[in-house]
């Protein structure tokens, strides 16, 4: 597992994201305060097969705040955009 947080928010650590060779999905809540804009930007810029989706009306804990939307969004996005 690759973990990046803002204490490591520099170009050298974000370069590690380029090592991902499999499709990756970053799911965010509309009001997510944990995943910073810099982390979102790094994911978008460096993950070759990456896709980001933002779910409405929730924060960081998507699975508990909007479980139905969360569970339905994953397979749809994976099938539609990561292949």
C-alpha positions in Angstrom: 0.0 0.0 0.0 1.2 3.4 -0.9 0.5 6.1 1.7 1.1 9.8 1.0 0.0 12.6 3.3 0.8 16.3 3.4 3.8 15.8 5.6 5.3 14.1 2.6 3.8 16.6 0.1 6.8 17.1 -2.1 7.6 16.1 -5.7 9.9 13.2 -4.7 7.2 11.4 -2.8 4.5 12.1 -5.3 6.8 10.5 -8.0 6.1 7.2 -6.3 2.6 7.4 -7.6 3.9 6.8 -11.1 4.9 3.3 -10.0 1.2 2.3 -9.9 0.6 0.1 -13.0 -2.9 -1.0 -12.2 -6.2 1.0 -12.4 -6.8 3.1 -9.3 -9.9 4.9 -8.0 -9.8 7.8 -5.6 -13.2 8.4 -4.1 -13.8 11.6 -2.3 -16.6 13.2 -0.4 -17.8 16.7 -1.5 -16.9 18.0 1.9 -13.8 15.8 2.5 -11.2 17.7 4.7 -8.8 14.8 5.1 -7.7 14.3 1.5 -6.1 17.7 0.7 -6.3 19.4 -2.7 -2.6 18.8 -3.1 -3.1 15.0 -2.6 -6.0 15.0 -5.1 -3.8 16.9 -7.6 -0.9 14.5 -7.2 -3.2 11.5 -7.7 -4.6 13.1 -10.9 -1.2 14.1 -12.2 0.8 11.0 -11.4 -1.4 7.9 -11.5 -1.4 6.8 -15.1 -4.6 4.8 -14.8 -6.2 6.8 -12.1 -9.8 8.1 -11.9 -11.2 10.4 -9.2 -14.8 10.7 -8.4 -16.5 13.0 -5.8 -19.6 11.9 -4.1 -22.1 14.6 -3.1 -23.3 15.5 0.4 -20.6 13.7 2.4 -17.2 14.1 3.9 -14.3 11.7 4.3 -16.2 8.6 5.5 -18.1 7.9 2.3 -18.9 4.3 3.2 -20.8 5.3 6.4 -22.2 8.7 5.3 -23.7 7.6 1.9 -23.3 3.8 1.9 -25.7 3.1 -1.0 -24.1 5.7 -3.2 -20.7 4.6 -2.2 -21.4 0.9 -2.9 -23.1 1.6 -6.2 -20.5 4.1 -7.5 -17.5 1.8 -7.2 -18.4 -0.9 -9.7 -20.0 1.6 -12.1 -16.9 3.8 -12.2 -14.5 0.8 -12.4 -16.4 -0.8 -15.3 -17.0 2.5 -17.2 -13.7 4.3 -16.8 -10.9 2.1 -15.6 -10.8 -0.5 -18.4 
